[in-house]
Amino acid sequence: MGRWAKGAERVTALIEARHLQRVVGDPDTVTALLTSARRHVASAQVTAEDDPEAAYSLAYDAARKTATALLNRQGLRPTT
């Protein structure tokens, strides 16, 4: 895998600290994560008025899945 133009030192440090792991990026995994994240956002919007705590959890999961998809697209996976 190549290096990242921005933040290369930080990404390398995270890999060395085993906070990130190199993987083969998979477009199907990226698509599945983003599809799930979109469903979570839609559910959060519907739920927000009646159950804001649940909506927050759904929004948090959507953000986490989106970030994981971005990392996967770059050939990385969070380990912690």
All heavy atoms as a GROMACS GRO file, in nm:
protein
  606
    1MET      N    1   0.086  -0.118   0.000
    1MET     CA    2   0.000   0.000   0.000
    1MET      C    3   0.090   0.123   0.000
    1MET      O    4   0.196   0.125   0.060
    1MET     CB    5  -0.088   0.000   0.125
    1MET     CG    6  -0.166   0.127   0.135
    1MET     SD    7  -0.290   0.139   0.264
    1MET     CE    8  -0.262   0.007   0.370
    2GLY      N    9   0.041   0.226  -0.063
    2GLY     CA   10   0.116   0.351  -0.073
    2GLY      C   11   0.102   0.436   0.052
    2GLY      O   12   0.040   0.398   0.149
    3ARG      N   13   0.160   0.551   0.044
    3ARG     CA   14   0.154   0.645   0.156
    3ARG      C   15   0.044   0.747   0.132
    3ARG      O   16   0.000   0.765   0.021
    3ARG     CB   17   0.289   0.713   0.172
    3ARG     CG   18   0.396   0.614   0.218
    3ARG     CD   19   0.530   0.680   0.235
    3ARG     NE   20   0.531   0.796   0.319
    3ARG     CZ   21   0.553   0.796   0.450
    3ARG    NH1   22   0.575   0.683   0.512
    3ARG    NH2   23   0.556   0.908   0.518
    4TRP      N   24   0.006   0.812   0.236
    4TRP     CA   25  -0.099   0.912   0.231
    4TRP      C   26  -0.032   1.048   0.219
    4TRP      O   27   0.064   1.077   0.289
    4TRP     CB   28  -0.183   0.905   0.357
    4TRP     CG   29  -0.247   0.771   0.371
    4TRP    CD1   30  -0.373   0.737   0.333
    4TRP    CD2   31  -0.189   0.651   0.423
    4TRP    NE1   32  -0.396   0.604   0.357
    4TRP    CE2   33  -0.284   0.550   0.413
    4TRP    CE3   34  -0.064   0.620   0.475
    4TRP    CZ2   35  -0.261   0.418   0.453
    4TRP    CZ3   36  -0.040   0.489   0.515
    4TRP    CH2   37  -0.138   0.391   0.505
    5ALA      N   38  -0.084   1.132   0.132
    5ALA     CA   39  -0.025   1.264   0.111
    5ALA      C   40  -0.032   1.349   0.238
    5ALA      O   41   0.066   1.409   0.279
    5ALA     CB   42  -0.094   1.336  -0.005
    6LYS      N   43  -0.148   1.352   0.299
    6LYS     CA   44  -0.166   1.429   0.423
    6LYS      C   45  -0.170   1.332   0.540
    6LYS      O   46  -0.238   1.230   0.534
    6LYS     CB   47  -0.298   1.507   0.420
    6LYS     CG   48  -0.291   1.636   0.347
    6LYS     CD   49  -0.416   1.715   0.373
    6LYS     CE   50  -0.399   1.858   0.331
    6LYS     NZ   51  -0.513   1.940   0.364
    7GLY      N   52  -0.100   1.364   0.643
    7GLY     CA   53  -0.107   1.284   0.765
    7GLY      C   54  -0.031   1.153   0.758
    7GLY      O   55  -0.057   1.062   0.838
    8ALA      N   56   0.061   1.140   0.664
    8ALA     CA   57   0.134   1.014   0.646
    8ALA      C   58   0.204   0.970   0.774
    8ALA      O   59   0.198   0.852   0.812
    8ALA     CB   60   0.234   1.026   0.532
    9GLU      N   61   0.267   1.063   0.842
    9GLU     CA   62   0.338   1.028   0.965
    9GLU      C   63   0.242   0.978   1.072
    9GLU      O   64   0.271   0.882   1.144
    9GLU     CB   65   0.418   1.148   1.017
    9GLU     CG   66   0.536   1.183   0.928
    9GLU     CD   67   0.611   1.305   0.978
    9GLU    OE1   68   0.590   1.345   1.094
    9GLU    OE2   69   0.690   1.361   0.900
   10ARG      N   70   0.127   1.044   1.082
   10ARG     CA   71   0.029   1.005   1.184
   10ARG      C   72  -0.030   0.868   1.153
   10ARG      O   73  -0.045   0.784   1.243
   10ARG     CB   74  -0.082   1.111   1.192
   10ARG     CG   75  -0.186   1.082   1.296
   10ARG     CD   76  -0.126   1.095   1.435
   10ARG     NE   77  -0.231   1.071   1.532
   10ARG     CZ   78  -0.212   1.007   1.646
   10ARG    NH1   79  -0.093   0.964   1.679
   10ARG    NH2   80  -0.312   0.987   1.729
   11VAL      N   81  -0.063   0.843   1.026
   11VAL     CA   82  -0.118   0.713   0.988
   11VAL      C   83  -0.015   0.604   1.015
   11VAL      O   84  -0.048   0.498   1.071
   11VAL     CB   85  -0.162   0.712   0.840
   11VAL    CG1   86  -0.196   0.572   0.793
   11VAL    CG2   87  -0.283   0.803   0.821
   12THR      N   88   0.109   0.628   0.978
   12THR     CA   89   0.215   0.530   1.003
   12THR      C   90   0.230   0.503   1.153
   12THR      O   91   0.244   0.387   1.195
   12THR     CB   92   0.349   0.580   0.944
   12THR    OG1   93   0.332   0.595   0.802
   12THR    CG2   94   0.461   0.482   0.970
   13ALA      N   95   0.224   0.608   1.233
   13ALA     CA   96   0.233   0.591   1.379
   13ALA      C   97   0.116   0.509   1.432
   13ALA      O   98   0.134   0.424   1.521
   13ALA     CB   99   0.238   0.728   1.448
   14LEU      N  100  -0.004   0.531   1.380
   14LEU     CA  101  -0.122   0.454   1.424
   14LEU      C  102  -0.111   0.307   1.384
   14LEU      O  103  -0.153   0.219   1.459
   14LEU     CB  104  -0.250   0.517   1.369
   14LEU     CG  105  -0.288   0.651   1.430
   14LEU    CD1  106  -0.400   0.716   1.350
   14LEU    CD2  107  -0.330   0.633   1.576
   15ILE      N  108  -0.052   0.281   1.268
   15ILE     CA  109  -0.030   0.143   1.226
   15ILE      C  110   0.074   0.078   1.317
   15ILE      O  111   0.054  -0.035   1.365
   15ILE     CB  112   0.014   0.136   1.078
   15ILE    CG1  113  -0.103   0.177   0.987
   15ILE    CG2  114   0.064  -0.003   1.041
   15ILE    CD1  115  -0.065   0.200   0.841
   16GLU      N  116   0.182   0.148   1.343
   16GLU     CA  117   0.288   0.094   1.430
   16GLU      C  118   0.238   0.070   1.572
   16GLU      O  119   0.280  -0.025   1.638
   16GLU     CB  120   0.409   0.186   1.429
   16GLU     CG  121   0.483   0.184   1.297
   16GLU     CD  122   0.593   0.290   1.286
   16GLU    OE1  123   0.610   0.370   1.382
   16GLU    OE2  124   0.660   0.292   1.182
   17ALA      N  125   0.147   0.156   1.619
   17ALA     CA  126   0.089   0.140   1.754
   17ALA      C  127  -0.024   0.038   1.755
   17ALA      O  128  -0.084   0.013   1.859
   17ALA     CB  129   0.038   0.274   1.805
   18ARG      N  130  -0.053  -0.018   1.639
   18ARG     CA  131  -0.158  -0.119   1.621
   18ARG      C  132  -0.298  -0.067   1.650
   18ARG      O  133  -0.387  -0.141   1.689
   18ARG     CB  134  -0.128  -0.244   1.702
   18ARG     CG  135   0.001  -0.309   1.657
   18ARG     CD  136   0.024  -0.440   1.722
   18ARG     NE  137   0.145  -0.498   1.668
   18ARG     CZ  138   0.210  -0.597   1.723
   18ARG    NH1  139   0.164  -0.650   1.834
   18ARG    NH2  140   0.319  -0.645   1.667
   19HIS      N  141  -0.318   0.063   1.627
   19HIS     CA  142  -0.452   0.120   1.634
   19HIS      C  143  -0.522   0.109   1.499
   19HIS      O  144  -0.644   0.115   1.491
   19HIS     CB  145  -0.447   0.267   1.677
   19HIS     CG  146  -0.400   0.285   1.817
   19HIS    ND1  147  -0.472   0.242   1.927
   19HIS    CD2  148  -0.287   0.339   1.866
   19HIS    CE1  149  -0.405   0.269   2.037
   19HIS    NE2  150  -0.292   0.328   2.004
   20LEU      N  151  -0.440   0.098   1.394
   20LEU     CA  152  -0.490   0.072   1.259
   20LEU      C  153  -0.418  -0.050   1.205
   20LEU      O  154  -0.304  -0.077   1.241
   20LEU     CB  155  -0.461   0.190   1.165
   20LEU     CG  156  -0.537   0.319   1.186
   20LEU    CD1  157  -0.486   0.426   1.090
   20LEU    CD2  158  -0.687   0.298   1.168
   21GLN      N  159  -0.489  -0.121   1.119
   21GLN     CA  160  -0.431  -0.238   1.055
   21GLN      C  161  -0.448  -0.223   0.904
   21GLN      O  162  -0.552  -0.176   0.858
   21GLN     CB  163  -0.505  -0.363   1.104
   21GLN     CG  164  -0.457  -0.492   1.043
   21GLN     CD  165  -0.537  -0.610   1.094
   21GLN    OE1  166  -0.654  -0.596   1.127
   21GLN    NE2  167  -0.474  -0.724   1.101
   22ARG      N  168  -0.348  -0.264   0.830
   22ARG     CA  169  -0.359  -0.261   0.684
   22ARG      C  170  -0.443  -0.380   0.638
   22ARG      O  171  -0.425  -0.490   0.687
   22ARG     CB  172  -0.221  -0.267   0.620
   22ARG     CG  173  -0.143  -0.141   0.645
   22ARG     CD  174  -0.009  -0.148   0.580
   22ARG     NE  175   0.066  -0.028   0.619
   22ARG     CZ  176   0.172   0.014   0.558
   22ARG    NH1  177   0.221  -0.052   0.456
   22ARG    NH2  178   0.234   0.122   0.599
   23VAL      N  179  -0.534  -0.354   0.547
   23VAL     CA  180  -0.620  -0.457   0.490
   23VAL      C  181  -0.632  -0.431   0.341
   23VAL      O  182  -0.594  -0.324   0.291
   23VAL     CB  183  -0.761  -0.458   0.554
   23VAL    CG1  184  -0.754  -0.490   0.703
   23VAL    CG2  185  -0.833  -0.326   0.531
   24VAL      N  186  -0.688  -0.527   0.271
   24VAL     CA  187  -0.722  -0.505   0.131
   24VAL      C  188  -0.858  -0.438   0.129
   24VAL      O  189  -0.956  -0.494   0.180
   24VAL     CB  190  -0.725  -0.639   0.054
   24VAL    CG1  191  -0.770  -0.616  -0.090
   24VAL    CG2  192  -0.588  -0.704   0.056
   25GLY      N  193  -0.865  -0.317   0.076
   25GLY     CA  194  -0.992  -0.246   0.069
   25GLY      C  195  -1.092  -0.324  -0.015
   25GLY      O  196  -1.055  -0.385  -0.116
   26ASP      N  197  -1.216  -0.326   0.028
   26ASP     CA  198  -1.320  -0.403  -0.040
   26ASP      C  199  -1.438  -0.312  -0.070
   26ASP      O  200  -1.508  -0.268   0.022
   26ASP     CB  201  -1.363  -0.519   0.049
   26ASP     CG  202  -1.475  -0.601  -0.012
   26ASP    OD1  203  -1.489  -0.603  -0.136
   26ASP    OD2  204  -1.548  -0.665   0.067
   27PRO      N  205  -1.464  -0.284  -0.198
   27PRO     CA  206  -1.577  -0.197  -0.234
   27PRO      C  207  -1.712  -0.246  -0.182
   27PRO      O  208  -1.796  -0.164  -0.145
   27PRO     CB  209  -1.575  -0.196  -0.387
   27PRO     CG  210  -1.437  -0.235  -0.426
   27PRO     CD  211  -1.388  -0.326  -0.316
   28ASP      N  212  -1.731  -0.377  -0.174
   28ASP     CA  213  -1.857  -0.429  -0.121
   28ASP      C  214  -1.873  -0.397   0.027
   28ASP      O  215  -1.982  -0.366   0.074
   28ASP     CB  216  -1.868  -0.580  -0.144
   28ASP     CG  217  -1.882  -0.616  -0.292
   28ASP    OD1  218  -1.929  -0.530  -0.370
   28ASP    OD2  219  -1.846  -0.729  -0.328
   29THR      N  220  -1.763  -0.406   0.101
   29THR     CA  221  -1.767  -0.371   0.243
   29THR      C  222  -1.797  -0.223   0.261
   29THR      O  223  -1.879  -0.185   0.346
   29THR     CB  224  -1.633  -0.407   0.310
   29THR    OG1  225  -1.613  -0.548   0.302
   29THR    CG2  226  -1.629  -0.363   0.456
   30VAL      N  227  -1.733  -0.139   0.180
   30VAL     CA  228  -1.757   0.005   0.187
   30VAL      C  229  -1.904   0.035   0.159
   30VAL      O  230  -1.969   0.110   0.233
   30VAL     CB  231  -1.665   0.080   0.088
   30VAL    CG1  232  -1.703   0.227   0.078
   30VAL    CG2  233  -1.519   0.066   0.130
   31THR      N  234  -1.958  -0.026   0.054
   31THR     CA  235  -2.099  -0.004   0.018
   31THR      C  236  -2.192  -0.049   0.130
   31THR      O  237  -2.287   0.022   0.166
   31THR     CB  238  -2.133  -0.078  -0.113
   31THR    OG1  239  -2.051  -0.023  -0.217
   31THR    CG2  240  -2.279  -0.062  -0.149
   32ALA      N  241  -2.165  -0.166   0.187
   32ALA     CA  242  -2.250  -0.217   0.295
   32ALA      C  243  -2.246  -0.126   0.417
   32ALA      O  244  -2.351  -0.098   0.479
   32ALA     CB  245  -2.207  -0.359   0.333
   33LEU      N  246  -2.128  -0.078   0.453
   33LEU     CA  247  -2.117   0.011   0.568
   33LEU      C  248  -2.191   0.143   0.544
   33LEU      O  249  -2.262   0.192   0.633
   33LEU     CB  250  -1.970   0.039   0.599
   33LEU     CG  251  -1.893  -0.074   0.667
   33LEU    CD1  252  -1.743  -0.050   0.658
   33LEU    CD2  253  -1.937  -0.088   0.812
   34LEU      N  254  -2.175   0.200   0.425
   34LEU     CA  255  -2.243   0.327   0.396
   34LEU      C  256  -2.394   0.310   0.387
   34LEU      O  257  -2.469   0.397   0.431
   34LEU     CB  258  -2.186   0.388   0.268
   34LEU     CG  259  -2.041   0.434   0.277
   34LEU    CD1  260  -1.992   0.484   0.142
   34LEU    CD2  261  -2.024   0.540   0.384
   35THR      N  262  -2.439   0.197   0.334
   35THR     CA  263  -2.584   0.170   0.328
   35THR      C  264  -2.641   0.160   0.468
   35THR      O  265  -2.746   0.217   0.498
   35THR     CB  266  -2.610   0.041   0.248
   35THR    OG1  267  -2.562   0.059   0.115
   35THR    CG2  268  -2.758   0.007   0.245
   36SER      N  269  -2.572   0.088   0.555
   36SER     CA  270  -2.616   0.076   0.694
   36SER      C  271  -2.615   0.211   0.764
   36SER      O  272  -2.708   0.244   0.838
   36SER     CB  273  -2.526  -0.024   0.767
   36SER     OG  274  -2.564  -0.037   0.901
   37ALA      N  275  -2.510   0.290   0.739
   37ALA     CA  276  -2.502   0.423   0.801
   37ALA      C  277  -2.619   0.511   0.758
   37ALA      O  278  -2.678   0.582   0.840
   37ALA     CB  279  -2.369   0.489   0.765
   38ARG      N  280  -2.654   0.505   0.630
   38ARG     CA  281  -2.768   0.584   0.582
   38ARG      C  282  -2.899   0.541   0.650
   38ARG      O  283  -2.982   0.625   0.685
   38ARG     CB  284  -2.781   0.571   0.430
   38ARG     CG  285  -2.677   0.649   0.354
   38ARG     CD  286  -2.702   0.641   0.202
   38ARG     NE  287  -2.587   0.694   0.131
   38ARG     CZ  288  -2.493   0.619   0.074
   38ARG    NH1  289  -2.500   0.487   0.076
   38ARG    NH2  290  -2.392   0.676   0.012
   39ARG      N  291  -2.916   0.412   0.668
   39ARG     CA  292  -3.037   0.362   0.738
   39ARG      C  293  -3.039   0.414   0.881
   39ARG      O  294  -3.144   0.454   0.932
   39ARG     CB  295  -3.040   0.210   0.738
   39ARG     CG  296  -3.093   0.148   0.612
   39ARG     CD  297  -3.128   0.000   0.629
   39ARG     NE  298  -3.026  -0.077   0.697
   39ARG     CZ  299  -2.929  -0.144   0.636
   39ARG    NH1  300  -2.920  -0.143   0.505
   39ARG    NH2  301  -2.840  -0.212   0.706
   40HIS      N  302  -2.924   0.413   0.946
   40HIS     CA  303  -2.917   0.463   1.084
   40HIS      C  304  -2.953   0.612   1.090
   40HIS      O  305  -3.025   0.654   1.182
   40HIS     CB  306  -2.778   0.442   1.143
   40HIS     CG  307  -2.748   0.301   1.182
   40HIS    ND1  308  -2.844   0.206   1.203
   40HIS    CD2  309  -2.630   0.240   1.207
   40HIS    CE1  310  -2.787   0.093   1.238
   40HIS    NE2  311  -2.657   0.110   1.240
   41VAL      N  312  -2.904   0.690   0.996
   41VAL     CA  313  -2.937   0.833   0.995
   41VAL      C  314  -3.087   0.852   0.975
   41VAL      O  315  -3.150   0.932   1.045
   41VAL     CB  316  -2.857   0.908   0.886
   41VAL    CG1  317  -2.909   1.048   0.865
   41VAL    CG2  318  -2.709   0.910   0.922
   42ALA      N  319  -3.145   0.779   0.881
   42ALA     CA  320  -3.290   0.790   0.857
   42ALA      C  321  -3.368   0.751   0.982
   42ALA      O  322  -3.465   0.819   1.020
   42ALA     CB  323  -3.331   0.703   0.738
   43SER      N  324  -3.327   0.644   1.048
   43SER     CA  325  -3.395   0.601   1.171
   43SER      C  326  -3.377   0.704   1.282
   43SER      O  327  -3.470   0.730   1.359
   43SER     CB  328  -3.341   0.466   1.217
   43SER     OG  329  -3.373   0.365   1.124
   44ALA      N  330  -3.260   0.763   1.291
   44ALA     CA  331  -3.235   0.865   1.393
   44ALA      C  332  -3.326   0.985   1.373
   44ALA      O  333  -3.379   1.041   1.470
   44ALA     CB  334  -3.089   0.908   1.391
   45GLN      N  335  -3.346   1.025   1.248
   45GLN     CA  336  -3.432   1.139   1.220
   45GLN      C  337  -3.577   1.110   1.262
   45GLN      O  338  -3.644   1.197   1.318
   45GLN     CB  339  -3.426   1.174   1.072
   45GLN     CG  340  -3.293   1.234   1.032
   45GLN     CD  341  -3.279   1.250   0.882
   45GLN    OE1  342  -3.333   1.173   0.804
   45GLN    NE2  343  -3.202   1.350   0.842
   46VAL      N  344  -3.622   0.989   1.239
   46VAL     CA  345  -3.759   0.951   1.275
   46VAL      C  346  -3.774   0.941   1.426
   46VAL      O  347  -3.877   0.977   1.482
   46VAL     CB  348  -3.798   0.816   1.207
   46VAL    CG1  349  -3.929   0.763   1.261
   46VAL    CG2  350  -3.804   0.833   1.056
   47THR      N  351  -3.670   0.894   1.492
   47THR     CA  352  -3.674   0.865   1.635
   47THR      C  353  -3.644   0.985   1.724
   47THR      O  354  -3.681   0.986   1.842
   47THR     CB  355  -3.572   0.753   1.666
   47THR    OG1  356  -3.597   0.643   1.580
   47THR    CG2  357  -3.578   0.706   1.809
   48ALA      N  358  -3.581   1.086   1.669
   48ALA     CA  359  -3.525   1.195   1.750
   48ALA      C  360  -3.624   1.259   1.846
   48ALA      O  361  -3.590   1.285   1.961
   48ALA     CB  362  -3.465   1.301   1.658
   49GLU      N  363  -3.744   1.287   1.802
   49GLU     CA  364  -3.838   1.356   1.888
   49GLU      C  365  -3.887   1.269   2.003
   49GLU      O  366  -3.898   1.314   2.117
   49GLU     CB  367  -3.958   1.405   1.806
   49GLU     CG  368  -4.046   1.501   1.883
   49GLU     CD  369  -4.150   1.566   1.796
   49GLU    OE1  370  -4.118   1.601   1.681
   49GLU    OE2  371  -4.264   1.579   1.843
   50ASP      N  372  -3.915   1.142   1.974
   50ASP     CA  373  -3.970   1.052   2.077
   50ASP      C  374  -3.863   0.991   2.167
   50ASP      O  375  -3.889   0.964   2.284
   50ASP     CB  376  -4.049   0.939   2.012
   50ASP     CG  377  -4.174   0.989   1.943
   50ASP    OD1  378  -4.232   1.091   1.986
   50ASP    OD2  379  -4.214   0.926   1.842
   51ASP      N  380  -3.745   0.966   2.112
   51ASP     CA  381  -3.640   0.901   2.189
   51ASP      C  382  -3.504   0.956   2.148
   51ASP      O  383  -3.430   0.893   2.072
   51ASP     CB  384  -3.647   0.749   2.167
   51ASP     CG  385  -3.561   0.670   2.265
   51ASP    OD1  386  -3.481   0.732   2.339
   51ASP    OD2  387  -3.574   0.546   2.266
   52PRO      N  388  -3.470   1.074   2.199
   52PRO     CA  389  -3.346   1.137   2.157
   52PRO      C  390  -3.220   1.055   2.191
   52PRO      O  391  -3.122   1.060   2.118
   52PRO     CB  392  -3.345   1.272   2.228
   52PRO     CG  393  -3.448   1.263   2.333
   52PRO     CD  394  -3.545   1.158   2.292
   53GLU      N  395  -3.225   0.978   2.298
   53GLU     CA  396  -3.109   0.896   2.334
   53GLU      C  397  -3.086   0.788   2.229
   53GLU      O  398  -2.972   0.760   2.190
   53GLU     CB  399  -3.126   0.836   2.472
   53GLU     CG  400  -3.120   0.941   2.582
   53GLU     CD  401  -3.168   0.890   2.715
   53GLU    OE1  402  -3.233   0.783   2.719
   53GLU    OE2  403  -3.141   0.957   2.815
   54ALA      N  404  -3.192   0.726   2.184
   54ALA     CA  405  -3.180   0.624   2.078
   54ALA      C  406  -3.133   0.689   1.948
   54ALA      O  407  -3.049   0.633   1.877
   54ALA     CB  408  -3.312   0.552   2.057
   55ALA      N  409  -3.185   0.805   1.918
   55ALA     CA  410  -3.144   0.876   1.797
   55ALA      C  411  -2.996   0.909   1.802
   55ALA      O  412  -2.924   0.895   1.701
   55ALA     CB  413  -3.226   1.003   1.780
   56TYR      N  414  -2.947   0.949   1.918
   56TYR     CA  415  -2.805   0.979   1.934
   56TYR      C  416  -2.721   0.854   1.909
   56TYR      O  417  -2.618   0.859   1.839
   56TYR     CB  418  -2.777   1.035   2.074
   56TYR     CG  419  -2.631   1.064   2.097
   56TYR    CD1  420  -2.577   1.185   2.058
   56TYR    CD2  421  -2.548   0.970   2.157
   56TYR    CE1  422  -2.442   1.212   2.077
   56TYR    CE2  423  -2.414   0.996   2.176
   56TYR     CZ  424  -2.362   1.117   2.136
   56TYR     OH  425  -2.229   1.142   2.156
   57SER      N  426  -2.763   0.742   1.965
   57SER     CA  427  -2.691   0.616   1.944
   57SER      C  428  -2.687   0.577   1.797
   57SER      O  429  -2.583   0.533   1.745
   57SER     CB  430  -2.754   0.503   2.025
   57SER     OG  431  -2.737   0.524   2.162
   58LEU      N  432  -2.799   0.594   1.729
   58LEU     CA  433  -2.804   0.564   1.586
   58LEU      C  434  -2.713   0.657   1.507
   58LEU      O  435  -2.641   0.613   1.416
   58LEU     CB  436  -2.948   0.574   1.534
   58LEU     CG  437  -3.041   0.461   1.575
   58LEU    CD1  438  -3.187   0.501   1.554
   58LEU    CD2  439  -3.007   0.334   1.498
   59ALA      N  440  -2.714   0.784   1.541
   59ALA     CA  441  -2.628   0.881   1.471
   59ALA      C  442  -2.481   0.850   1.497
   59ALA      O  443  -2.398   0.858   1.406
   59ALA     CB  444  -2.662   1.022   1.516
   60TYR      N  445  -2.449   0.813   1.620
   60TYR     CA  446  -2.310   0.776   1.653
   60TYR      C  447  -2.267   0.656   1.571
   60TYR      O  448  -2.157   0.654   1.514
   60TYR     CB  449  -2.297   0.747   1.802
   60TYR     CG  450  -2.158   0.702   1.841
   60TYR    CD1  451  -2.060   0.795   1.872
   60TYR    CD2  452  -2.125   0.567   1.843
   60TYR    CE1  453  -1.932   0.754   1.906
   60TYR    CE2  454  -1.997   0.526   1.876
   60TYR     CZ  455  -1.901   0.619   1.908
   60TYR     OH  456  -1.775   0.579   1.940
   61ASP      N  457  -2.351   0.554   1.566
   61ASP     CA  458  -2.318   0.434   1.487
   61ASP      C  459  -2.302   0.468   1.339
   61ASP      O  460  -2.216   0.412   1.271
   61ASP     CB  461  -2.425   0.326   1.505
   61ASP     CG  462  -2.392   0.229   1.616
   61ASP    OD1  463  -2.280   0.237   1.670
   61ASP    OD2  464  -2.477   0.144   1.645
   62ALA      N  465  -2.386   0.558   1.289
   62ALA     CA  466  -2.374   0.600   1.149
   62ALA      C  467  -2.239   0.666   1.124
   62ALA      O  468  -2.172   0.637   1.024
   62ALA     CB  469  -2.488   0.694   1.112
   63ALA      N  470  -2.196   0.751   1.214
   63ALA     CA  471  -2.067   0.818   1.200
   63ALA      C  472  -1.953   0.717   1.208
   63ALA      O  473  -1.857   0.722   1.129
   63ALA     CB  474  -2.050   0.925   1.307
   64ARG      N  475  -1.963   0.623   1.300
   64ARG     CA  476  -1.860   0.520   1.315
   64ARG      C  477  -1.850   0.434   1.189
   64ARG      O  478  -1.740   0.406   1.139
   64ARG     CB  479  -1.891   0.433   1.437
   64ARG     CG  480  -1.790   0.324   1.464
   64ARG     CD  481  -1.833   0.237   1.582
   64ARG     NE  482  -1.964   0.178   1.566
   64ARG     CZ  483  -1.990   0.072   1.488
   64ARG    NH1  484  -1.895   0.016   1.418
   64ARG    NH2  485  -2.112   0.023   1.481
   65LYS      N  486  -1.963   0.393   1.135
   65LYS     CA  487  -1.962   0.310   1.014
   65LYS      C  488  -1.910   0.388   0.894
   65LYS      O  489  -1.839   0.332   0.809
   65LYS     CB  490  -2.102   0.256   0.986
   65LYS     CG  491  -2.142   0.150   1.086
   65LYS     CD  492  -2.280   0.094   1.059
   65LYS     CE  493  -2.312  -0.013   1.162
   65LYS     NZ  494  -2.436  -0.084   1.131
   66THR      N  495  -1.942   0.515   0.886
   66THR     CA  496  -1.891   0.598   0.777
   66THR      C  497  -1.739   0.611   0.787
   66THR      O  498  -1.668   0.600   0.685
   66THR     CB  499  -1.958   0.736   0.779
   66THR    OG1  500  -2.100   0.718   0.765
   66THR    CG2  501  -1.908   0.825   0.666
   67ALA      N  502  -1.688   0.634   0.906
   67ALA     CA  503  -1.543   0.644   0.925
   67ALA      C  504  -1.474   0.511   0.893
   67ALA      O  505  -1.368   0.509   0.830
   67ALA     CB  506  -1.512   0.687   1.068
   68THR      N  507  -1.536   0.401   0.933
   68THR     CA  508  -1.479   0.269   0.903
   68THR      C  509  -1.478   0.244   0.753
   68THR      O  510  -1.382   0.188   0.699
   68THR     CB  511  -1.558   0.159   0.976
   68THR    OG1  512  -1.553   0.185   1.118
   68THR    CG2  513  -1.503   0.021   0.949
   69ALA      N  514  -1.584   0.287   0.684
   69ALA     CA  515  -1.589   0.273   0.538
   69ALA      C  516  -1.477   0.353   0.472
   69ALA      O  517  -1.411   0.306   0.379
   69ALA     CB  518  -1.725   0.318   0.484
   70LEU      N  519  -1.455   0.475   0.520
   70LEU     CA  520  -1.348   0.559   0.465
   70LEU      C  521  -1.212   0.493   0.485
   70LEU      O  522  -1.130   0.487   0.393
   70LEU     CB  523  -1.350   0.696   0.531
   70LEU     CG  524  -1.237   0.791   0.494
   70LEU    CD1  525  -1.240   0.823   0.346
   70LEU    CD2  526  -1.245   0.917   0.577
   71LEU      N  527  -1.189   0.440   0.604
   71LEU     CA  528  -1.063   0.371   0.630
   71LEU      C  529  -1.048   0.250   0.539
   71LEU      O  530  -0.941   0.226   0.482
   71LEU     CB  531  -1.054   0.329   0.777
   71LEU     CG  532  -1.029   0.441   0.877
   71LEU    CD1  533  -1.043   0.388   1.019
   71LEU    CD2  534  -0.892   0.503   0.856
   72ASN      N  535  -1.155   0.171   0.525
   72ASN     CA  536  -1.149   0.053   0.441
   72ASN      C  537  -1.116   0.090   0.297
   72ASN      O  538  -1.036   0.023   0.231
   72ASN     CB  539  -1.280  -0.026   0.447
   72ASN     CG  540  -1.269  -0.157   0.372
   72ASN    OD1  541  -1.285  -0.160   0.250
   72ASN    ND2  542  -1.243  -0.265   0.444
   73ARG      N  543  -1.174   0.197   0.250
   73ARG     CA  544  -1.147   0.244   0.114
   73ARG      C  545  -1.000   0.277   0.095
   73ARG      O  546  -0.944   0.263  -0.013
   73ARG     CB  547  -1.234   0.367   0.085
   73ARG     CG  548  -1.214   0.431  -0.049
   73ARG     CD  549  -1.267   0.340  -0.159
   73ARG     NE  550  -1.254   0.404  -0.289
   73ARG     CZ  551  -1.151   0.384  -0.372
   73ARG    NH1  552  -1.055   0.300  -0.340
   73ARG    NH2  553  -1.146   0.447  -0.487
   74GLN      N  554  -0.934   0.315   0.205
   74GLN     CA  555  -0.792   0.349   0.201
   74GLN      C  556  -0.703   0.231   0.238
   74GLN      O  557  -0.582   0.246   0.253
   74GLN     CB  558  -0.766   0.467   0.295
   74GLN     CG  559  -0.835   0.593   0.253
   74GLN     CD  560  -0.813   0.705   0.351
   74GLN    OE1  561  -0.707   0.717   0.412
   74GLN    NE2  562  -0.913   0.789   0.367
   75GLY      N  563  -0.765   0.113   0.257
   75GLY     CA  564  -0.687  -0.005   0.290
   75GLY      C  565  -0.648  -0.015   0.437
   75GLY      O  566  -0.546  -0.073   0.471
   76LEU      N  567  -0.733   0.041   0.522
   76LEU     CA  568  -0.706   0.041   0.666
   76LEU      C  569  -0.829  -0.008   0.744
   76LEU      O  570  -0.942   0.000   0.695
   76LEU     CB  571  -0.670   0.181   0.714
   76LEU     CG  572  -0.543   0.241   0.654
   76LEU    CD1  573  -0.535   0.391   0.684
   76LEU    CD2  574  -0.419   0.168   0.703
   77ARG      N  575  -0.803  -0.055   0.865
   77ARG     CA  576  -0.912  -0.097   0.953
   77ARG      C  577  -0.876  -0.057   1.095
   77ARG      O  578  -0.762  -0.078   1.140
   77ARG     CB  579  -0.930  -0.248   0.944
   77ARG     CG  580  -1.038  -0.302   1.036
   77ARG     CD  581  -1.056  -0.448   1.016
   77ARG     NE  582  -0.943  -0.518   1.077
   77ARG     CZ  583  -0.937  -0.648   1.090
   77ARG    NH1  584  -1.035  -0.725   1.046
   77ARG    NH2  585  -0.833  -0.704   1.148
   78PRO      N  586  -0.973  -0.001   1.170
   78PRO     CA  587  -0.944   0.031   1.309
   78PRO      C  588  -0.935  -0.099   1.390
   78PRO      O  589  -1.006  -0.195   1.364
   78PRO     CB  590  -1.064   0.116   1.353
   78PRO     CG  591  -1.174   0.075   1.261
   78PRO     CD  592  -1.109   0.035   1.132
   79THR      N  593  -0.845  -0.100   1.488
   79THR     CA  594  -0.830  -0.219   1.571
   79THR      C  595  -0.879  -0.196   1.713
   79THR      O  596  -0.897  -0.291   1.787
   79THR     CB  597  -0.683  -0.265   1.577
   79THR    OG1  598  -0.605  -0.160   1.632
   79THR    CG2  599  -0.632  -0.301   1.438
   80THR      N  600  -0.896  -0.068   1.750
   80THR     CA  601  -0.940  -0.040   1.887
   80THR      C  602  -1.057   0.055   1.882
   80THR      O  603  -1.080   0.122   1.784
   80THR     CB  604  -0.829   0.026   1.971
   80THR    OG1  605  -0.782   0.142   1.905
   80THR    CG2  606  -0.715  -0.071   1.992
   0.00000   0.00000   0.00000
